[in-house]
Amino acid sequence: MANRKRVLITGAAGFLGSHLCDRFIKEDFHVIGMDNLITGDLRNIEHLFKLDNFEFYHHDVSTFVFVPGELDYILHFASPASPIDYLKIPIQTLKVGSLGTHNLLGLARVKKARMLIASTSEVYGDPTVNPQPEEYWGNVNPIGPRGVYDEAKRFQEAITMAYHTFHGLETRIVRIFNTYGPRMRLNDGRVLPAFIGQALRGEPLTVFGDGSQTRSFCYVDDLVEGIYRLLFSDYAMPVNIGNPDEITIREFGEEIIKLTGTDQQLISLPLPTDDPKQRRPDITKARELLGWEPKVARAEGLKITYNYFKSLPEKDIQHKSFTNYNK
């Protein structure tokens, strides 16, 4: 349709970006996907290539970004998102959060587009407050191994707010907590795919420290709904989107063992530097401003995700280059 709204989604071939492409296609937008494929996978969006309202640019947003024609919305989801990735490519991680965000804000200003950036609970670092409200400034080590990701996201928020206040640009900031679902990379270092990969291979499940660290897992469909509502709200300050149902890593490992019907043991390894002890979003703002809260129970979402991982080619299941970083 000629009057379709046009949206640019960066990181389109990644886990979250691909689900966002699906949602905006479903809502009858013209979707422009962009990804440099460092961590993204075209298989996540290949089903969209045949559509007349989807196009894809293989491009690194850390360089100059140009998109022909009108543009109504930009969703910036281009970034490594797992510890194994941003420890392996730290410079690229910093560049996509800084230069990439700057380039896209400039594009949004030229196109008069509303821009939503994907921030993260990592801006809170290893929090001293639980649950974490948006007003909490965080406890971040800027020169630690996680600093390249944490500070990239904190800078991303700062420059976005600067464009909002100085240029009057329409901006939105979502702070994403642990999310899971189909299209995650099985061995990307995050705790859920790492646990399921180990279970599928018949290996012990690795827990760092004593496993008392907590995480709060949100199913991807719930997250996408929250992002969609935030984009079309009139609220420019950061909003937490995540599931406040908190669980320890050790308890979560036991859930995975039960889910997979295996008899693996949990084994402990030394705790990584700056590993957050607690992760639980305060979603009061999301409830009040967006009328949003998660709907998918963890047991239901885990079953869907496990069935997805089981359906992967055997070579993908057996590949184990990465380590569980409890993210």
C-alpha positions in Angstrom: 0.0 0.0 0.0 1.3 3.4 -0.9 0.3 5.0 2.4 2.1 2.5 4.6 4.2 4.0 7.4 7.9 3.3 7.0 10.1 2.0 9.8 13.8 1.3 9.9 14.9 -1.5 12.2 18.6 -1.9 12.8 20.0 -5.2 14.0 17.1 -6.7 12.0 18.7 -10.1 11.6 19.3 -10.6 15.3 17.1 -12.2 17.9 15.0 -9.2 18.9 15.3 -7.3 15.7 13.9 -10.1 13.6 10.9 -10.4 16.0 10.3 -6.7 15.7 10.4 -7.0 11.9 7.7 -9.6 12.1 5.5 -7.4 14.4 5.7 -4.3 12.2 5.0 -6.4 9.0 2.0 -7.8 10.8 0.9 -4.2 11.6 1.2 -3.4 7.9 4.2 -1.2 8.0 6.9 -1.0 5.3 9.9 -2.4 7.1 13.5 -1.6 6.2 15.8 -4.0 7.9 19.5 -3.2 8.4 22.3 -5.4 9.8 26.0 -5.9 9.3 25.5 -9.6 10.2 28.4 -9.7 12.7 26.1 -11.5 15.2 22.8 -11.5 13.2 21.7 -14.4 10.9 19.7 -13.9 7.7 17.8 -17.1 8.4 15.9 -15.1 11.0 14.3 -12.9 8.4 14.5 -14.9 5.2 10.8 -15.5 5.3 10.3 -11.8 4.8 12.3 -11.4 1.7 9.5 -12.3 -0.6 7.2 -9.5 0.8 6.8 -6.3 -1.1 6.8 -4.3 2.2 10.1 -5.5 3.4 13.6 -4.6 2.2 17.0 -5.3 3.7 20.3 -3.4 3.7 23.5 -5.2 4.6 25.2 -2.2 6.3 27.1 -1.2 9.4 25.4 1.7 11.2 28.7 2.8 12.7 29.4 4.3 9.3 27.3 6.9 7.6 23.6 5.8 7.3 21.4 6.7 4.4 17.9 5.4 3.6 16.1 6.8 0.5 12.5 8.1 0.8 10.4 9.0 3.8 10.9 7.5 7.2 8.5 7.6 10.0 10.2 5.6 12.7 13.7 4.2 13.6 14.2 1.3 16.1 17.9 1.0 16.9 18.6 -2.6 17.9 22.0 -3.0 16.4 24.5 -4.2 19.0 26.2 -7.3 20.3 24.0 -8.4 23.2 25.8 -11.3 24.9 28.9 -11.2 27.0 30.8 -13.6 24.7 30.1 -11.2 21.8 31.0 -7.9 23.4 34.1 -9.4 25.0 35.2 -10.7 21.6 34.4 -7.5 19.7 34.6 -4.7 22.3 35.5 -1.9 19.8 32.6 -2.7 17.5 30.3 -2.8 20.6 31.4 0.7 21.7 31.1 2.1 18.1 27.6 0.8 17.4 26.4 2.3 20.7 28.1 5.7 20.1 28.8 6.3 16.5 25.9 4.2 15.3 23.4 5.9 17.6 24.8 9.3 16.6 24.4 8.5 12.9 20.8 7.3 13.4 19.8 10.2 15.5 21.1 12.4 12.6 19.0 10.4 10.2 15.9 10.7 12.4 16.4 14.5 12.6 16.7 14.8 8.8 13.7 12.5 8.2 11.7 14.0 11.1 11.3 10.4 12.3 10.6 9.2 15.9 13.5 7.1 17.2 13.4 4.3 19.8 16.7 3.0 21.2 17.3 -0.4 22.8 19.0 0.2 26.1 19.3 -2.5 28.6 19.3 -3.4 32.3 23.1 -3.4 32.0 23.0 0.4 32.5 22.3 -0.5 36.2 25.6 -2.6 36.4 25.8 -4.7 39.5 22.9 -3.0 41.3 22.7 -2.1 44.9 18.9 -1.6 44.6 16.4 -4.4 43.9 14.2 -4.2 42.0 15.7 -1.6 39.7 13.6 1.4 39.0 14.3 3.8 36.1 15.4 6.5 38.6 18.3 4.3 39.8 21.6 5.5 38.3 23.4 2.2 38.6 26.7 0.7 39.8 28.9 0.3 36.8 32.6 -0.3 36.4 33.5 1.7 33.3 36.8 -0.1 32.7 35.8 -3.6 33.6 35.2 -6.3 31.0 31.5 -5.5 30.8 32.2 -1.8 30.6 32.3 -1.7 26.8 28.6 -2.8 26.7 27.4 -1.0 29.8 28.9 2.3 28.9 28.0 2.1 25.3 24.3 1.8 26.4 24.7 4.6 29.0 26.2 6.9 26.3 23.4 5.8 23.9 20.8 7.0 26.4 22.7 10.3 27.1 23.1 11.3 23.4 19.5 10.3 22.7 18.2 12.5 25.5 20.5 15.3 24.3 18.9 15.1 20.8 15.5 15.1 22.4 16.1 18.2 24.6 18.4 20.2 22.3 16.8 19.4 18.9 13.3 18.5 20.0 13.6 15.1 18.4 10.9 12.6 19.2 12.8 9.8 21.0 11.9 6.8 23.2 14.2 4.7 25.4 13.5 1.1 26.4 15.6 -0.6 29.0 15.4 -4.3 28.2 15.8 -7.0 30.9 16.7 -10.7 30.2 14.6 -11.9 27.3 14.3 -15.3 25.7 12.5 -17.1 22.9 13.0 -18.7 19.5 15.9 -17.3 17.3 18.3 -16.9 20.2 21.7 -18.3 19.3 22.0 -21.6 21.1 25.6 -21.0 22.2 25.9 -17.2 22.5 26.9 -17.3 26.1 23.7 -16.3 27.7 22.4 -18.5 30.5 19.2 -19.8 29.0 20.6 -21.0 25.6 23.8 -22.2 27.4 21.8 -24.3 29.8 19.5 -25.8 27.1 22.5 -26.5 24.8 24.3 -28.3 27.6 21.2 -30.3 28.4 20.7 -31.3 24.8 24.4 -32.4 24.6 24.1 -34.4 27.9 26.6 -32.1 29.6 26.6 -30.8 33.2 25.0 -27.3 33.5 27.6 -24.7 34.5 26.7 -22.2 37.2 29.0 -19.4 38.1 29.6 -18.8 41.8 27.1 -20.4 44.1 24.2 -19.7 41.7 22.5 -17.3 44.1 22.5 -14.5 41.5 19.1 -13.7 40.3 17.7 -13.0 36.8 14.2 -12.2 35.5 13.3 -13.7 32.2 10.7 -12.2 29.8 9.4 -14.0 26.8 10.1 -12.3 23.5 6.5 -11.8 22.5 5.8 -9.9 25.7 8.9 -7.7 25.2 7.9 -6.9 21.6 4.4 -5.8 22.8 6.0 -3.5 25.4 8.4 -2.0 22.8 5.5 -1.4 20.4 3.4 0.3 23.0 6.3 2.5 24.1 7.1 3.6 20.6 3.5 5.0 20.2 3.4 6.5 23.7 4.1 10.1 24.4 6.8 9.3 27.1 10.4 10.2 26.3 12.2 9.0 29.5 13.5 5.5 29.9 11.1 2.6 30.6 11.9 -0.8 32.0 10.4 -3.7 30.0 10.9 -7.1 31.5 9.4 -9.7 33.7 9.7 -9.0 37.5 9.4 -12.8 38.3 12.8 -13.2 39.8 14.7 -16.6 40.1 18.2 -17.6 41.1 20.5 -19.1 38.5 20.7 -22.4 40.4 16.9 -22.6 40.6 16.7 -21.8 36.9 19.2 -24.6 36.1 17.0 -27.0 38.0 14.0 -25.9 35.9 15.9 -26.5 32.7 16.9 -30.0 33.9 13.2 -30.8 34.7 12.0 -29.3 31.4 14.5 -31.3 29.3 13.9 -34.5 31.2 17.6 -35.1 31.7 19.6 -36.0 34.8 22.5 -33.6 34.5 24.2 -32.2 37.5 24.8 -28.5 38.2 28.5 -27.7 38.5 30.0 -24.4 39.8 32.7 -22.3 38.2 34.3 -19.1 39.5 32.2 -16.0 39.2 33.1 -13.7 36.3 34.3 -10.1 37.1 31.4 -7.6 37.7 28.8 -10.3 37.2 25.5 -8.7 38.4 24.1 -10.3 41.6 20.5 -9.2 41.0 18.4 -8.5 38.0 14.7 -7.6 38.5 12.9 -4.8 36.8 10.5 -2.4 38.6 7.8 -2.2 35.9 5.6 0.3 37.6 6.0 2.8 34.8 5.3 0.3 32.1 2.1 -0.7 33.9 0.9 2.9 34.5 2.1 4.5 31.2 1.7 1.7 28.7 -0.9 -0.6 30.4 1.7 -3.3 29.9 2.9 -6.3 31.9 4.2 -9.7 30.8 1.5 -12.3 30.0 3.5 -15.4 29.1 4.4 -17.6 32.1 8.0 -18.9 32.2 7.0 -22.5 32.0 5.0 -21.8 28.8 7.8 -19.7 27.2 10.5 -22.2 28.1 8.6 -25.0 26.5 8.3 -23.1 23.2 11.9 -22.1 23.3 13.1 -25.6 24.1 11.1 -27.0 21.2 12.7 -24.4 18.9 16.2 -25.4 20.1 15.5 -29.1 19.7 14.5 -28.5 16.1 17.9 -27.0 15.2 20.3 -29.0 13.0 22.5 -31.3 15.0 25.7 -29.5 14.1 24.3 -26.3 15.7 23.4 -28.2 18.9 26.9 -29.8 19.1 28.8 -26.6 18.4 30.0 -25.3 21.8 32.4 -22.5 21.3 30.9 -20.3 24.0 30.6 -20.3 27.8 27.6 -19.6 30.0 28.1 -16.1 31.4 24.9 -16.2 33.5 23.5 -13.2 31.5 
